[in-house]
Amino acid sequence: MSVNRVCFNCGSSSFVSDRSLGGKIVCSKCGSSSFKRKSSSFFNSNKLIFLAIGIAILIILFR
């Protein structure tokens, strides 16, 4: 399966093809069929928020 997909409900990245649903891809942990693409961009992640908070704290401390 594709490694850039995650389950929308539980966040798992392991999927299986369910034969009873005609081969529809479902999450192997929770059984949900809704998934989203995993974002690997720096600006779409929480890293940017933590970086901004860190810079703000440094500015306040060394003022």
KERO-852437 format. One record per residue (C-alpha): x negated, y negated, z; residue in one letter. Coordinates in steps of 0.001 Angstrom, whole numbers, padded with zeros to 6 digits, always signed. Layout:
KERO-852437
XYZA;...
//
This chain:
KERO-852437
+000000+000000+000000M;-001002-003601-000313S;-002969-004974+002616V;-001768-008551+002145N;+001781-007802+003316R;+003070-007779+006873V;+006442-006833+008315C;+008622-009843+009029F;+010010-008296+012239N;+007069-006634+013996C;+003993-007922+012121G;+002755-004454+011184S;+000876-003917+007933S;+001710-000213+007508S;+004478+000577+005032F;+005942+003783+003631V;+008217+004601+000737S;+011553+005852+002084D;+012880+008676-000087R;+016419+008390+001252S;+016616+004784+000045L;+015410+005593-003457G;+011754+004800-002837G;+012306+001432-001177K;+009302+000184+000809I;+009979+000023+004569V;+007860-000639+007648C;+006615+002574+009239S;+006891+001157+012784K;+010288-000577+012895C;+011979+000575+009668G;+012644-002921+008354S;+012559-003579+004624S;+011739-007277+004923S;+008104-008270+004613F;+006063-011352+003822K;+002618-012081+002458R;-000188-012452+004959K;-001565-015961+004806S;-005340-016122+004710S;-005596-019841+004078S;-007372-021896+006729F;-004820-024728+006553F;-001803-022425+007017N;-003202-020775+010125S;-003398-021802+013751N;-007150-022328+013431K;-006572-025828+012084L;-004453-026741+015118I;-007080-025470+017558F;-009805-027306+015648L;-007859-030571+015827A;-007210-030119+019561I;-010895-029352+020158G;-012023-032441+018261I;-009527-034604+020167A;-010792-033252+023504I;-014409-033914+022508L;-013552-037481+021478I;-011806-038079+024808I;-014654-036554+026860L;-017522-038397+025135F;-015856-041777+024971R;
//
